[in-house]
């Protein structure tokens, strides 16, 4: 499951503008994706431990 999440994150982070069609010249959508992924890792680690 973790590998699938990483693959989806990389696909959205790298090609999300083409796939989803958003316009993000300042990179804020990519920053939001990265932070959501990071917080998901932290939350999963805290829940698991």
N, C-alpha and C positions, 0 to 999 in steps of 0.2 A: 504494500500500500504506500509505503514511503517513497519507493522508486517512481510510482505513478504520480504522486504529488510533485516530486522534483521535476519529472518530465513535463507535466502540465505547467508548472511555474516557469520553466525555461522557455517553453513554447510561447506562453503569454508575454513574458518579459522581452523576448527577442523579436517575436513576430506579431504581437498583439495589435499593433497599429494597423497592420495589413489584414489580419483576421477579423478583428472587431470593428475596424474603421474609425477609431477615435483619432482626434487631432491633438497631439501632445508635444508642442515644440519645446516646452520648458522641462519636460521629463517628470512631471508630478504624478502622472498615472503610474509610471514605472516605479517611482519612489513608494507610492501607496501599495503596489503589488509586493515589493520587496519587504516593506514593513509588515504587511499582513502575513507573509510567509514566515518572517522572523518571529512574530508574535505567536503564530501557530506552533512553531517548533518549541518555543519557550513554554507555552501553555501545555503542550503535549508532554514535554519533559517533566513539568511540575506535577501533572496529573498521574503520570506513570510512576514517578518516584515517590 
